[in-house]
Amino acid sequence: MFKRIFLPLLFGLGGAAILISLGTWQLQRLAWKEAILAEIDTTITAAPVPVPEAPTQDADQYLPVTATGTITDQEIQILGSVKKIGPGYRIVSAFESEDGRRLLLDRGWVALEAKNASRPPVQAQITGNLHWPDEMTSSTPEPDLVAGIWFGRDIPAMAAHLNTEPVLIVLRETSETEQVTAPFPLDSSGIPNDHLEYVLTWFGLAIVWLGMTAFLLWRINRKTL
């Protein structure tokens, strides 16, 4: 009897052990990712500082900054869609700070029909976060400069087009009395975190594997009897 069930039992327990170990590893990865997201949220909402002279992605991603100057009418409209908002255009404008710098300012979203609405220059004190978005892929279309439509935030290309530094501020707050865009501040919700799904998948497979093993052993036991 033992010889008949030894190999199926070994195979079943070994497979379940592998699946459980994978689920445990993903559980550890989940805790790691949640800690990173919490740290990012803490960074995003910290007290703002002046824009560094030469910010870098490695050192200054999500850094809260503040500046005073002019939001110009030189802008780029990026076609996209936001969950719970729908399709629209993300407006990225050239921002001229009081100290003479020209930076990129992501002002947020407007509806499709507001693409060509008037957005005149305005003096404002802004608060936001430095950001280097990872949106450009090999399948992202080139900007349609005739129609004035872009399809992703390409910082070097946008900076060259608007004659600014390759530094992007995503608007969080502004002193504008009449806002012509809906700011879409940064938070960690847009960062993928699929580890819980993987945990449930691997542990679920382990349960199914053990159930199949138990059923196979029951069948073998019946035949032996």
Buried (B, 14 or more C-beta within 10 A) or exposed (E): EEEEBEEBBEEBEEBBEBBBEBBEBBBEBBEEBBEEBEEBBEBBBEEBEEBEEEBEEEEBBBBBBBBBBBBBEBBBBBBBEBEEEEEBBBBBBBBBBEEEBBBBBBBBBBEEEBBEEEBEEBEBEBBBBBBBBEEBEEEEEEBEEEEEBBBBBBBEBBBEBBEBBBBBBBBBBBEBEEEBBBBBBBBBEEEEBEBBEBBEBBBEBBEEBBEBBEEBBEEBEEEEE
